[in-house]
Amino acid sequence: MANQAISVAPAAPSAPFQKWATAVVLAWLIPGAGHFFLKRPIRGAILAGSVVVMFAFGLLMRGAMFEWLWTSSDMLTTLIYCGGHVANNAAGIPYYLATWMGYTQPDVAGHVHDYGTKFLAGAGLLNILAMVDAYEIATGEKD
Amino acid sequence: MNLSLSHFEASLLFALITSLVFGVVTKKTDKERLQYGLQTFGYFVLALFGIAWVMKLGHG
């Protein structure tokens, strides 16, 4: 049996759990903070500004927050409401501050409210992108 | 204080902020980021006008 050389690329050294976990949690709670922690202040400031501005516009347009609504009979409704709730939570401190200060808005008809709802969820989704970026920087996958 | 934006203004604002974040998190160099951000914003605006025309023609 011929010798077969099996070449396995050495695994890239992974960053310590504590470093990337801190960056990701910071990025979640305070938009942009993960990048500041990783010494990327300009990118952190742009991301923080984007998420906060989008969230603020959502509040000004009186967007509604999604509630956790689990119905086994209608999966689409479950997906929209549970997904929206996760997206709202992903905005971090802005979301918790707004709800803690009593922001409530029923889901009413009208394009401005509708855009507001999407802006609030969109802010959280953008923050998820920022969290992923912080993770990639912390693990050395990205500069 | 309530903000009342038109469909166009709200969509444009959404496109602007989203492309900014896409540009920052996607590419590696500042030049690539700027280029990708502008390109994404352009695609958003193009889709905005395209979908608007489809809805206008669809509704007659």
N, CA and C atoms of all chains as a GROMACS GRO file, in nm:
protein
  609
    1MET      N    1   0.085  -0.118   0.000
    1MET     CA    2   0.000   0.000   0.000
    1MET      C    3   0.088   0.123   0.000
    2ALA      N    4   0.064   0.204  -0.097
    2ALA     CA    5   0.148   0.324  -0.109
    2ALA      C    6   0.120   0.421   0.005
    3ASN      N    7   0.233   0.481   0.042
    3ASN     CA    8   0.215   0.583   0.146
    3ASN      C    9   0.146   0.705   0.089
    4GLN      N   10   0.047   0.744   0.152
    4GLN     CA   11  -0.023   0.864   0.106
    4GLN      C   12   0.000   0.975   0.208
    5ALA      N   13   0.051   1.081   0.154
    5ALA     CA   14   0.075   1.195   0.243
    5ALA      C   15  -0.055   1.271   0.262
    6ILE      N   16  -0.094   1.275   0.379
    6ILE     CA   17  -0.217   1.350   0.407
    6ILE      C   18  -0.178   1.485   0.464
    7SER      N   19  -0.206   1.585   0.385
    7SER     CA   20  -0.170   1.719   0.435
    7SER      C   21  -0.293   1.787   0.493
    8VAL      N   22  -0.279   1.817   0.613
    8VAL     CA   23  -0.389   1.887   0.680
    8VAL      C   24  -0.341   2.026   0.716
    9ALA      N   25  -0.414   2.124   0.669
    9ALA     CA   26  -0.376   2.262   0.699
    9ALA      C   27  -0.387   2.285   0.849
   10PRO      N   28  -0.284   2.345   0.906
   10PRO     CA   29  -0.291   2.371   1.050
   10PRO      C   30  -0.404   2.469   1.081
   11ALA      N   31  -0.473   2.436   1.186
   11ALA     CA   32  -0.584   2.522   1.224
   11ALA      C   33  -0.533   2.657   1.272
   12ALA      N   34  -0.601   2.761   1.230
   12ALA     CA   35  -0.562   2.894   1.272
   12ALA      C   36  -0.583   2.907   1.424
   13PRO      N   37  -0.488   2.972   1.489
   13PRO     CA   38  -0.504   2.985   1.634
   13PRO      C   39  -0.630   3.066   1.666
   14SER      N   40  -0.712   3.007   1.746
   14SER     CA   41  -0.837   3.078   1.776
   14SER      C   42  -0.816   3.173   1.893
   15ALA      N   43  -0.890   3.281   1.889
   15ALA     CA   44  -0.878   3.380   1.996
   15ALA      C   45  -0.940   3.322   2.123
   16PRO      N   46  -0.890   3.366   2.237
   16PRO     CA   47  -0.948   3.315   2.361
   16PRO      C   48  -1.097   3.349   2.369
   17PHE      N   49  -1.169   3.252   2.427
   17PHE     CA   50  -1.315   3.267   2.438
   17PHE      C   51  -1.353   3.400   2.503
   18GLN      N   52  -1.279   3.434   2.606
   18GLN     CA   53  -1.315   3.554   2.684
   18GLN      C   54  -1.309   3.680   2.596
   19LYS      N   55  -1.210   3.684   2.504
   19LYS     CA   56  -1.193   3.804   2.422
   19LYS      C   57  -1.312   3.822   2.327
   20TRP      N   58  -1.342   3.716   2.252
   20TRP     CA   59  -1.449   3.734   2.153
   20TRP      C   60  -1.587   3.740   2.218
   21ALA      N   61  -1.601   3.668   2.329
   21ALA     CA   62  -1.732   3.672   2.398
   21ALA      C   63  -1.757   3.812   2.455
   22THR      N   64  -1.654   3.873   2.511
   22THR     CA   65  -1.668   4.009   2.565
   22THR      C   66  -1.704   4.106   2.453
   23ALA      N   67  -1.632   4.093   2.339
   23ALA     CA   68  -1.658   4.182   2.226
   23ALA      C   69  -1.801   4.168   2.175
   24VAL      N   70  -1.847   4.043   2.164
   24VAL     CA   71  -1.982   4.019   2.110
   24VAL      C   72  -2.089   4.069   2.207
   25VAL      N   73  -2.070   4.040   2.335
   25VAL     CA   74  -2.171   4.084   2.434
   25VAL      C   75  -2.175   4.237   2.441
   26LEU      N   76  -2.056   4.300   2.438
   26LEU     CA   77  -2.051   4.447   2.439
   26LEU      C   78  -2.119   4.504   2.314
   27ALA      N   79  -2.090   4.440   2.198
   27ALA     CA   80  -2.149   4.486   2.072
   27ALA      C   81  -2.301   4.474   2.075
   28TRP      N   82  -2.350   4.371   2.143
   28TRP     CA   83  -2.496   4.354   2.154
   28TRP      C   84  -2.557   4.460   2.245
   29LEU      N   85  -2.500   4.472   2.366
   29LEU     CA   86  -2.561   4.561   2.465
   29LEU      C   87  -2.549   4.709   2.426
   30ILE      N   88  -2.429   4.750   2.387
   30ILE     CA   89  -2.407   4.890   2.350
   30ILE      C   90  -2.359   4.892   2.205
   31PRO      N   91  -2.446   4.930   2.111
   31PRO     CA   92  -2.406   4.928   1.970
   31PRO      C   93  -2.272   4.999   1.947
   32GLY      N   94  -2.180   4.931   1.879
   32GLY     CA   95  -2.049   4.989   1.849
   32GLY      C   96  -1.944   4.962   1.955
   33ALA      N   97  -1.986   4.923   2.075
   33ALA     CA   98  -1.890   4.907   2.186
   33ALA      C   99  -1.793   4.791   2.162
   34GLY      N  100  -1.838   4.689   2.092
   34GLY     CA  101  -1.750   4.576   2.062
   34GLY      C  102  -1.630   4.620   1.978
   35HIS      N  103  -1.656   4.711   1.885
   35HIS     CA  104  -1.547   4.762   1.800
   35HIS      C  105  -1.455   4.856   1.879
   36PHE      N  106  -1.512   4.933   1.970
   36PHE     CA  107  -1.428   5.018   2.056
   36PHE      C  108  -1.339   4.929   2.143
   37PHE      N  109  -1.396   4.820   2.194
   37PHE     CA  110  -1.320   4.727   2.278
   37PHE      C  111  -1.205   4.664   2.199
   38LEU      N  112  -1.229   4.642   2.069
   38LEU     CA  113  -1.127   4.581   1.983
   38LEU      C  114  -1.038   4.686   1.915
   39LYS      N  115  -1.047   4.807   1.964
   39LYS     CA  116  -0.966   4.918   1.913
   39LYS      C  117  -0.991   4.950   1.766
   40ARG      N  118  -1.119   4.954   1.730
   40ARG     CA  119  -1.161   4.998   1.596
   40ARG      C  120  -1.262   5.111   1.616
   41PRO      N  121  -1.214   5.227   1.668
   41PRO     CA  122  -1.307   5.332   1.710
   41PRO      C  123  -1.389   5.394   1.596
   42ILE      N  124  -1.329   5.408   1.478
   42ILE     CA  125  -1.404   5.474   1.369
   42ILE      C  126  -1.519   5.386   1.324
   43ARG      N  127  -1.488   5.258   1.303
   43ARG     CA  128  -1.594   5.165   1.262
   43ARG      C  129  -1.699   5.152   1.372
   44GLY      N  130  -1.653   5.152   1.496
   44GLY     CA  131  -1.745   5.144   1.609
   44GLY      C  132  -1.839   5.263   1.613
   45ALA      N  133  -1.782   5.381   1.588
   45ALA     CA  134  -1.864   5.503   1.590
   45ALA      C  135  -1.967   5.503   1.477
   46ILE      N  136  -1.925   5.458   1.358
   46ILE     CA  137  -2.019   5.452   1.244
   46ILE      C  138  -2.132   5.354   1.274
   47LEU      N  139  -2.095   5.236   1.327
   47LEU     CA  140  -2.197   5.134   1.357
   47LEU      C  141  -2.291   5.181   1.468
   48ALA      N  142  -2.233   5.241   1.572
   48ALA     CA  143  -2.316   5.291   1.683
   48ALA      C  144  -2.413   5.397   1.631
   49GLY      N  145  -2.359   5.490   1.552
   49GLY     CA  146  -2.444   5.597   1.498
   49GLY      C  147  -2.556   5.540   1.412
   50SER      N  148  -2.522   5.445   1.326
   50SER     CA  149  -2.622   5.387   1.236
   50SER      C  150  -2.734   5.318   1.313
   51VAL      N  151  -2.696   5.234   1.409
   51VAL     CA  152  -2.797   5.157   1.484
   51VAL      C  153  -2.883   5.251   1.568
   52VAL      N  154  -2.818   5.344   1.637
   52VAL     CA  155  -2.894   5.436   1.725
   52VAL      C  156  -2.985   5.528   1.643
   53VAL      N  157  -2.934   5.580   1.531
   53VAL     CA  158  -3.016   5.669   1.448
   53VAL      C  159  -3.136   5.594   1.391
   54MET      N  160  -3.111   5.470   1.344
   54MET     CA  161  -3.223   5.392   1.289
   54MET      C  162  -3.326   5.362   1.398
   55PHE      N  163  -3.278   5.328   1.517
   55PHE     CA  164  -3.370   5.299   1.628
   55PHE      C  165  -3.448   5.425   1.666
   56ALA      N  166  -3.377   5.540   1.672
   56ALA     CA  167  -3.443   5.667   1.709
   56ALA      C  168  -3.550   5.705   1.607
   57PHE      N  169  -3.520   5.687   1.479
   57PHE     CA  170  -3.621   5.716   1.376
   57PHE      C  171  -3.742   5.624   1.391
   58GLY      N  172  -3.714   5.498   1.428
   58GLY     CA  173  -3.825   5.403   1.451
   58GLY      C  174  -3.915   5.450   1.565
   59LEU      N  175  -3.853   5.502   1.671
   59LEU     CA  176  -3.933   5.553   1.784
   59LEU      C  177  -4.011   5.678   1.742
   60LEU      N  178  -3.943   5.767   1.669
   60LEU     CA  179  -4.009   5.892   1.626
   60LEU      C  180  -4.126   5.865   1.531
   61MET      N  181  -4.116   5.757   1.458
   61MET     CA  182  -4.226   5.721   1.367
   61MET      C  183  -4.331   5.635   1.439
   62ARG      N  184  -4.314   5.621   1.570
   62ARG     CA  185  -4.407   5.545   1.654
   62ARG      C  186  -4.426   5.401   1.605
   63GLY      N  187  -4.313   5.338   1.579
   63GLY     CA  188  -4.318   5.197   1.539
   63GLY      C  189  -4.355   5.108   1.655
   64ALA      N  190  -4.408   4.991   1.625
   64ALA     CA  191  -4.448   4.897   1.731
   64ALA      C  192  -4.335   4.797   1.756
   65MET      N  193  -4.324   4.753   1.882
   65MET     CA  194  -4.228   4.647   1.916
   65MET      C  195  -4.300   4.513   1.900
   66PHE      N  196  -4.226   4.413   1.856
   66PHE     CA  197  -4.285   4.280   1.840
   66PHE      C  198  -4.287   4.207   1.974
   67GLU      N  199  -4.394   4.136   1.999
   67GLU     CA  200  -4.401   4.053   2.120
   67GLU      C  201  -4.380   3.907   2.082
   68TRP      N  202  -4.334   3.830   2.178
   68TRP     CA  203  -4.313   3.686   2.156
   68TRP      C  204  -4.450   3.619   2.145
   69LEU      N  205  -4.487   3.582   2.024
   69LEU     CA  206  -4.620   3.524   2.003
   69LEU      C  207  -4.603   3.388   1.935
   70TRP      N  208  -4.625   3.284   2.011
   70TRP     CA  209  -4.605   3.148   1.959
   70TRP      C  210  -4.741   3.083   1.936
   71THR      N  211  -4.773   3.061   1.808
   71THR     CA  212  -4.899   2.991   1.778
   71THR      C  213  -4.866   2.871   1.690
   72SER      N  214  -4.909   2.756   1.732
   72SER     CA  215  -4.877   2.636   1.656
   72SER      C  216  -4.961   2.625   1.529
   73SER      N  217  -5.071   2.701   1.522
   73SER     CA  218  -5.159   2.690   1.406
   73SER      C  219  -5.112   2.776   1.289
   74ASP      N  220  -5.041   2.885   1.317
   74ASP     CA  221  -5.000   2.975   1.210
   74ASP      C  222  -4.850   3.002   1.221
   75MET      N  223  -4.773   2.924   1.144
   75MET     CA  224  -4.627   2.933   1.155
   75MET      C  225  -4.572   3.066   1.103
   76LEU      N  226  -4.640   3.124   1.002
   76LEU     CA  227  -4.591   3.251   0.946
   76LEU      C  228  -4.601   3.362   1.051
   77THR      N  229  -4.713   3.366   1.121
   77THR     CA  230  -4.731   3.466   1.228
   77THR      C  231  -4.627   3.444   1.337
   78THR      N  232  -4.605   3.317   1.372
   78THR     CA  233  -4.505   3.285   1.474
   78THR      C  234  -4.367   3.333   1.430
   79LEU      N  235  -4.335   3.307   1.303
   79LEU     CA  236  -4.203   3.346   1.250
   79LEU      C  237  -4.187   3.498   1.252
   80ILE      N  238  -4.289   3.569   1.209
   80ILE     CA  239  -4.281   3.716   1.204
   80ILE      C  240  -4.270   3.775   1.344
   81TYR      N  241  -4.355   3.729   1.434
   81TYR     CA  242  -4.355   3.789   1.568
   81TYR      C  243  -4.233   3.748   1.651
   82CYS      N  244  -4.198   3.620   1.647
   82CYS     CA  245  -4.082   3.576   1.726
   82CYS      C  246  -3.953   3.631   1.666
   83GLY      N  247  -3.944   3.631   1.533
   83GLY     CA  248  -3.827   3.687   1.465
   83GLY      C  249  -3.815   3.836   1.494
   84GLY      N  250  -3.928   3.905   1.488
   84GLY     CA  251  -3.928   4.048   1.516
   84GLY      C  252  -3.888   4.077   1.660
   85HIS      N  253  -3.932   3.991   1.751
   85HIS     CA  254  -3.897   4.008   1.892
   85HIS      C  255  -3.746   3.989   1.913
   86VAL      N  256  -3.690   3.890   1.847
   86VAL     CA  257  -3.546   3.867   1.856
   86VAL      C  258  -3.471   3.987   1.798
   87ALA      N  259  -3.520   4.038   1.683
   87ALA     CA  260  -3.456   4.154   1.620
   87ALA      C  261  -3.464   4.276   1.710
   88ASN      N  262  -3.578   4.299   1.773
   88ASN     CA  263  -3.591   4.412   1.866
   88ASN      C  264  -3.491   4.400   1.981
   89ASN      N  265  -3.481   4.278   2.037
   89ASN     CA  266  -3.388   4.256   2.149
   89ASN      C  267  -3.243   4.274   2.107
   90ALA      N  268  -3.215   4.244   1.980
   90ALA     CA  269  -3.076   4.253   1.931
   90ALA      C  270  -3.024   4.396   1.930
   91ALA      N  271  -3.114   4.495   1.938
   91ALA     CA  272  -3.068   4.634   1.940
   91ALA      C  273  -3.000   4.669   2.073
   92GLY      N  274  -3.018   4.583   2.175
   92GLY     CA  275  -2.948   4.602   2.302
   92GLY      C  276  -3.007   4.712   2.389
   93ILE      N  277  -2.918   4.792   2.447
   93ILE     CA  278  -2.958   4.895   2.544
   93ILE      C  279  -3.068   4.989   2.491
   94PRO      N  280  -3.060   5.036   2.366
   94PRO     CA  281  -3.167   5.126   2.318
   94PRO      C  282  -3.306   5.064   2.334
   95TYR      N  283  -3.318   4.934   2.304
   95TYR     CA  284  -3.447   4.866   2.316
   95TYR      C  285  -3.489   4.855   2.463
   96TYR      N  286  -3.395   4.810   2.548
   96TYR     CA  287  -3.430   4.791   2.689
   96TYR      C  288  -3.462   4.925   2.756
   97LEU      N  289  -3.389   5.030   2.716
   97LEU     CA  290  -3.413   5.164   2.771
   97LEU      C  291  -3.552   5.214   2.730
   98ALA      N  292  -3.584   5.195   2.601
   98ALA     CA  293  -3.714   5.243   2.551
   98ALA      C  294  -3.829   5.171   2.621
   99THR      N  295  -3.818   5.040   2.635
   99THR     CA  296  -3.928   4.966   2.700
   99THR      C  297  -3.933   4.996   2.850
  100TRP      N  298  -3.814   5.012   2.911
  100TRP     CA  299  -3.808   5.042   3.054
  100TRP      C  300  -3.871   5.180   3.082
  101MET      N  301  -3.852   5.274   2.988
  101MET     CA  302  -3.908   5.408   3.007
  101MET      C  303  -4.054   5.415   2.965
  102GLY      N  304  -4.110   5.300   2.932
  102GLY     CA  305  -4.255   5.294   2.909
  102GLY      C  306  -4.300   5.315   2.766
  103TYR      N  307  -4.210   5.299   2.669
  103TYR     CA  308  -4.253   5.315   2.530
  103TYR      C  309  -4.343   5.198   2.490
  104THR      N  310  -4.464   5.231   2.457
  104THR     CA  311  -4.556   5.129   2.404
  104THR      C  312  -4.628   5.188   2.285
  105GLN      N  313  -4.647   5.110   2.186
  105GLN     CA  314  -4.717   5.157   2.067
  105GLN      C  315  -4.794   5.038   2.007
  106PRO      N  316  -4.926   5.047   2.006
  106PRO     CA  317  -5.001   4.938   1.943
  106PRO      C  318  -4.976   4.937   1.792
  107ASP      N  319  -4.988   4.821   1.734
  107ASP     CA  320  -4.967   4.806   1.589
  107ASP      C  321  -5.090   4.860   1.516
  108VAL      N  322  -5.079   4.980   1.465
  108VAL     CA  323  -5.194   5.043   1.398
  108VAL      C  324  -5.166   5.059   1.248
  109ALA      N  325  -5.273   5.085   1.174
  109ALA     CA  326  -5.259   5.101   1.030
  109ALA      C  327  -5.192   5.235   0.998
  110GLY      N  328  -5.123   5.240   0.887
  110GLY     CA  329  -5.058   5.364   0.846
  110GLY      C  330  -4.914   5.338   0.807
  111HIS      N  331  -4.872   5.399   0.697
  111HIS     CA  332  -4.738   5.366   0.646
  111HIS      C  333  -4.626   5.417   0.736
  112VAL      N  334  -4.648   5.527   0.808
  112VAL     CA  335  -4.542   5.581   0.894
  112VAL      C  336  -4.516   5.486   1.012
  113HIS      N  337  -4.622   5.440   1.077
  113HIS     CA  338  -4.607   5.343   1.186
  113HIS      C  339  -4.540   5.215   1.136
  114ASP      N  340  -4.583   5.175   1.019
  114ASP     CA  341  -4.530   5.052   0.960
  114ASP      C  342  -4.379   5.064   0.935
  115TYR      N  343  -4.338   5.178   0.878
  115TYR     CA  344  -4.194   5.201   0.858
  115TYR      C  345  -4.123   5.205   0.992
  116GLY      N  346  -4.187   5.268   1.092
  116GLY     CA  347  -4.127   5.276   1.226
  116GLY      C  348  -4.100   5.138   1.282
  117THR      N  349  -4.196   5.048   1.266
  117THR     CA  350  -4.180   4.910   1.315
  117THR      C  351  -4.060   4.843   1.246
  118LYS      N  352  -4.050   4.866   1.116
  118LYS     CA  353  -3.939   4.805   1.040
  118LYS      C  354  -3.805   4.868   1.079
  119PHE      N  355  -3.806   4.996   1.107
  119PHE     CA  356  -3.682   5.063   1.149
  119PHE      C  357  -3.635   5.007   1.284
  120LEU      N  358  -3.730   4.984   1.375
  120LEU     CA  359  -3.693   4.931   1.508
  120LEU      C  360  -3.633   4.791   1.495
  121ALA      N  361  -3.697   4.707   1.414
  121ALA     CA  362  -3.644   4.571   1.393
  121ALA      C  363  -3.514   4.577   1.312
  122GLY      N  364  -3.509   4.668   1.214
  122GLY     CA  365  -3.390   4.683   1.130
  122GLY      C  366  -3.268   4.724   1.211
  123ALA      N  367  -3.288   4.809   1.310
  123ALA     CA  368  -3.177   4.853   1.395
  123ALA      C  369  -3.114   4.732   1.465
  124GLY      N  370  -3.200   4.641   1.512
  124GLY     CA  371  -3.150   4.520   1.578
  124GLY      C  372  -3.076   4.430   1.480
  125LEU      N  373  -3.128   4.419   1.358
  125LEU     CA  374  -3.063   4.334   1.258
  125LEU      C  375  -2.926   4.391   1.218
  126LEU      N  376  -2.918   4.523   1.208
  126LEU     CA  377  -2.788   4.585   1.178
  126LEU      C  378  -2.691   4.560   1.293
  127ASN      N  379  -2.744   4.561   1.416
  127ASN     CA  380  -2.657   4.535   1.531
  127ASN      C  381  -2.608   4.390   1.531
  128ILE      N  382  -2.688   4.299   1.478
  128ILE     CA  383  -2.641   4.159   1.466
  128ILE      C  384  -2.522   4.154   1.369
  129LEU      N  385  -2.531   4.230   1.259
  129LEU     CA  386  -2.418   4.235   1.165
  129LEU      C  387  -2.293   4.290   1.236
  130ALA      N  388  -2.314   4.391   1.319
  130ALA     CA  389  -2.202   4.450   1.394
  130ALA      C  390  -2.143   4.348   1.492
  131MET      N  391  -2.230   4.266   1.552
  131MET     CA  392  -2.182   4.162   1.645
  131MET      C  393  -2.099   4.058   1.572
  132VAL      N  394  -2.146   4.018   1.454
  132VAL     CA  395  -2.072   3.919   1.374
  132VAL      C  396  -1.937   3.978   1.332
  133ASP      N  397  -1.937   4.106   1.294
  133ASP     CA  398  -1.813   4.172   1.254
  133ASP      C  399  -1.715   4.176   1.372
  134ALA      N  400  -1.767   4.207   1.491
  134ALA     CA  401  -1.682   4.212   1.612
  134ALA      C  402  -1.624   4.073   1.640
  135TYR      N  403  -1.706   3.970   1.622
  135TYR     CA  404  -1.658   3.833   1.643
  135TYR      C  405  -1.544   3.800   1.546
  136GLU      N  406  -1.564   3.837   1.419
  136GLU     CA  407  -1.461   3.807   1.317
  136GLU      C  408  -1.331   3.883   1.343
  137ILE      N  409  -1.343   4.005   1.392
  137ILE     CA  410  -1.222   4.082   1.424
  137ILE      C  411  -1.152   4.018   1.544
  138ALA      N  412  -1.231   3.981   1.645
  138ALA     CA  413  -1.173   3.923   1.768
  138ALA      C  414  -1.103   3.790   1.741
  139THR      N  415  -1.158   3.712   1.647
  139THR     CA  416  -1.096   3.581   1.618
  139THR      C  417  -0.987   3.590   1.511
  140GLY      N  418  -0.965   3.710   1.460
  140GLY     CA  419  -0.859   3.730   1.362
  140GLY      C  420  -0.896   3.693   1.220
  141GLU      N  421  -1.023   3.665   1.196
  141GLU     CA  422  -1.066   3.635   1.059
  141GLU      C  423  -1.070   3.760   0.973
  142LYS      N  424  -1.077   3.871   1.038
  142LYS     CA  425  -1.087   3.998   0.966
  142LYS      C  426  -1.002   4.101   1.040
  143ASP      N  427  -0.951   4.198   0.964
  143ASP     CA  428  -0.867   4.301   1.023
  143ASP      C  429  -0.953   4.406   1.095
  144MET      N  430  -4.312   6.398   2.016
  144MET     CA  431  -4.275   6.437   1.879
  144MET      C  432  -4.295   6.319   1.784
  145ASN      N  433  -4.375   6.341   1.686
  145ASN     CA  434  -4.398   6.236   1.586
  145ASN      C  435  -4.338   6.278   1.453
  146LEU      N  436  -4.278   6.184   1.388
  146LEU     CA  437  -4.215   6.213   1.260
  146LEU      C  438  -4.302   6.156   1.150
  147SER      N  439  -4.328   6.236   1.049
  147SER     CA  440  -4.410   6.185   0.940
  147SER      C  441  -4.333   6.194   0.809
  148LEU      N  442  -4.282   6.082   0.768
  148LEU     CA  443  -4.204   6.078   0.644
  148LEU      C  444  -4.288   6.013   0.534
  149SER      N  445  -4.260   6.052   0.411
  149SER     CA  446  -4.328   5.987   0.299
  149SER      C  447  -4.264   5.850   0.276
  150HIS      N  448  -4.326   5.768   0.192
  150HIS     CA  449  -4.270   5.637   0.156
  150HIS      C  450  -4.127   5.655   0.104
  151PHE      N  451  -4.112   5.754   0.014
  151PHE     CA  452  -3.983   5.773  -0.050
  151PHE      C  453  -3.876   5.814   0.051
  152GLU      N  454  -3.910   5.909   0.137
  152GLU     CA  455  -3.812   5.957   0.236
  152GLU      C  456  -3.773   5.845   0.332
  153ALA      N  457  -3.873   5.770   0.381
  153ALA     CA  458  -3.844   5.662   0.477
  153ALA      C  459  -3.758   5.553   0.411
  154SER      N  460  -3.792   5.518   0.287
  154SER     CA  461  -3.715   5.413   0.216
  154SER      C  462  -3.572   5.458   0.191
  155LEU      N  463  -3.559   5.586   0.155
  155LEU     CA  464  -3.425   5.640   0.126
  155LEU      C  465  -3.340   5.642   0.253
  156LEU      N  466  -3.401   5.678   0.363
  156LEU     CA  467  -3.330   5.681   0.492
  156LEU      C  468  -3.287   5.540   0.531
  157PHE      N  469  -3.377   5.445   0.514
  157PHE     CA  470  -3.348   5.305   0.546
  157PHE      C  471  -3.231   5.257   0.458
  158ALA      N  472  -3.238   5.291   0.328
  158ALA     CA  473  -3.132   5.249   0.234
  158ALA      C  474  -2.998   5.310   0.273
  159LEU      N  475  -3.000   5.436   0.312
  159LEU     CA  476  -2.876   5.507   0.346
  159LEU      C  477  -2.808   5.443   0.467
  160ILE      N  478  -2.884   5.421   0.574
  160ILE     CA  479  -2.826   5.365   0.696
  160ILE      C  480  -2.781   5.221   0.674
  161THR      N  481  -2.864   5.144   0.605
  161THR     CA  482  -2.831   5.002   0.582
  161THR      C  483  -2.706   4.988   0.496
  162SER      N  484  -2.696   5.070   0.390
  162SER     CA  485  -2.577   5.058   0.304
  162SER      C  486  -2.451   5.101   0.377
  163LEU      N  487  -2.466   5.197   0.468
  163LEU     CA  488  -2.352   5.241   0.548
  163LEU      C  489  -2.297   5.124   0.630
  164VAL      N  490  -2.388   5.052   0.696
  164VAL     CA  491  -2.346   4.938   0.779
  164VAL      C  492  -2.292   4.825   0.691
  165PHE      N  493  -2.359   4.797   0.579
  165PHE     CA  494  -2.311   4.693   0.488
  165PHE      C  495  -2.168   4.723   0.443
  166GLY      N  496  -2.144   4.850   0.409
  166GLY     CA  497  -2.010   4.889   0.364
  166GLY      C  498  -1.907   4.868   0.473
  167VAL      N  499  -1.941   4.904   0.597
  167VAL     CA  500  -1.845   4.896   0.708
  167VAL      C  501  -1.812   4.751   0.743
  168VAL      N  502  -1.913   4.664   0.747
  168VAL     CA  503  -1.888   4.528   0.796
  168VAL      C  504  -1.844   4.428   0.687
  169THR      N  505  -1.863   4.466   0.560
  169THR     CA  506  -1.840   4.365   0.457
  169THR      C  507  -1.697   4.362   0.404
  170LYS      N  508  -1.643   4.476   0.372
  170LYS     CA  509  -1.514   4.478   0.300
  170LYS      C  510  -1.395   4.502   0.392
  171LYS      N  511  -1.275   4.495   0.332
  171LYS     CA  512  -1.155   4.499   0.414
  171LYS      C  513  -1.084   4.635   0.414
  172THR      N  514  -1.077   4.699   0.298
  172THR     CA  515  -1.009   4.829   0.296
  172THR      C  516  -1.113   4.942   0.290
  173ASP      N  517  -1.069   5.062   0.329
  173ASP     CA  518  -1.162   5.176   0.331
  173ASP      C  519  -1.217   5.207   0.192
  174LYS      N  520  -1.130   5.192   0.090
  174LYS     CA  521  -1.173   5.219  -0.046
  174LYS      C  522  -1.283   5.121  -0.089
  175GLU      N  523  -1.261   4.993  -0.056
  175GLU     CA  524  -1.360   4.890  -0.090
  175GLU      C  525  -1.491   4.913  -0.015
  176ARG      N  526  -1.478   4.957   0.110
  176ARG     CA  527  -1.598   4.983   0.192
  176ARG      C  528  -1.682   5.094   0.132
  177LEU      N  529  -1.614   5.202   0.094
  177LEU     CA  530  -1.684   5.318   0.035
  177LEU      C  531  -1.752   5.276  -0.096
  178GLN      N  532  -1.677   5.204  -0.176
  178GLN     CA  533  -1.728   5.158  -0.306
  178GLN      C  534  -1.850   5.067  -0.288
  179TYR      N  535  -1.839   4.973  -0.194
  179TYR     CA  536  -1.949   4.878  -0.171
  179TYR      C  537  -2.071   4.947  -0.112
  180GLY      N  538  -2.045   5.042  -0.021
  180GLY     CA  539  -2.155   5.118   0.040
  180GLY      C  540  -2.233   5.196  -0.065
  181LEU      N  541  -2.159   5.266  -0.152
  181LEU     CA  542  -2.224   5.344  -0.258
  181LEU      C  543  -2.299   5.253  -0.355
  182GLN      N  544  -2.235   5.141  -0.388
  182GLN     CA  545  -2.296   5.045  -0.481
  182GLN      C  546  -2.426   4.989  -0.422
  183THR      N  547  -2.423   4.952  -0.294
  183THR     CA  548  -2.543   4.899  -0.228
  183THR      C  549  -2.653   5.004  -0.224
  184PHE      N  550  -2.614   5.129  -0.193
  184PHE     CA  551  -2.713   5.236  -0.188
  184PHE      C  552  -2.776   5.254  -0.327
  185GLY      N  553  -2.692   5.249  -0.430
  185GLY     CA  554  -2.742   5.261  -0.567
  185GLY      C  555  -2.843   5.151  -0.600
  186TYR      N  556  -2.811   5.028  -0.559
  186TYR     CA  557  -2.902   4.915  -0.584
  186TYR      C  558  -3.034   4.932  -0.508
  187PHE      N  559  -3.025   4.983  -0.386
  187PHE     CA  560  -3.146   5.008  -0.308
  187PHE      C  561  -3.237   5.108  -0.382
  188VAL      N  562  -3.175   5.218  -0.428
  188VAL     CA  563  -3.252   5.323  -0.495
  188VAL      C  564  -3.312   5.269  -0.626
  189LEU      N  565  -3.232   5.191  -0.695
  189LEU     CA  566  -3.279   5.131  -0.821
  189LEU      C  567  -3.399   5.040  -0.794
  190ALA      N  568  -3.388   4.957  -0.692
  190ALA     CA  569  -3.498   4.867  -0.655
  190ALA      C  570  -3.621   4.946  -0.612
  191LEU      N  571  -3.595   5.057  -0.542
  191LEU     CA  572  -3.704   5.144  -0.495
  191LEU      C  573  -3.787   5.196  -0.612
  192PHE      N  574  -3.715   5.251  -0.711
  192PHE     CA  575  -3.786   5.304  -0.829
  192PHE      C  576  -3.851   5.192  -0.910
  193GLY      N  577  -3.778   5.080  -0.922
  193GLY     CA  578  -3.831   4.966  -0.998
  193GLY      C  579  -3.961   4.914  -0.938
  194ILE      N  580  -3.960   4.891  -0.807
  194ILE     CA  581  -4.078   4.837  -0.739
  194ILE      C  582  -4.192   4.940  -0.743
  195ALA      N  583  -4.156   5.069  -0.729
  195ALA     CA  584  -4.258   5.174  -0.734
  195ALA      C  585  -4.329   5.174  -0.870
  196TRP      N  586  -4.251   5.158  -0.977
  196TRP     CA  587  -4.310   5.156  -1.112
  196TRP      C  588  -4.396   5.030  -1.132
  197VAL      N  589  -4.348   4.917  -1.080
  197VAL     CA  590  -4.426   4.793  -1.091
  197VAL      C  591  -4.561   4.809  -1.020
  198MET      N  592  -4.558   4.871  -0.901
  198MET     CA  593  -4.684   4.890  -0.827
  198MET      C  594  -4.776   4.988  -0.899
  199LYS      N  595  -4.716   5.094  -0.957
  199LYS     CA  596  -4.798   5.193  -1.028
  199LYS      C  597  -4.862   5.130  -1.150
  200LEU      N  598  -4.783   5.054  -1.226
  200LEU     CA  599  -4.838   4.991  -1.348
  200LEU      C  600  -4.936   4.880  -1.310
  201GLY      N  601  -4.909   4.810  -1.202
  201GLY     CA  602  -4.998   4.702  -1.157
  201GLY      C  603  -5.133   4.753  -1.113
  202HIS      N  604  -5.132   4.870  -1.051
  202HIS     CA  605  -5.261   4.926  -1.005
  202HIS      C  606  -5.333   5.004  -1.113
  203GLY      N  607  -5.265   5.031  -1.224
  203GLY     CA  608  -5.330   5.098  -1.336
  203GLY      C  609  -5.346   5.248  -1.316
   0.00000   0.00000   0.00000
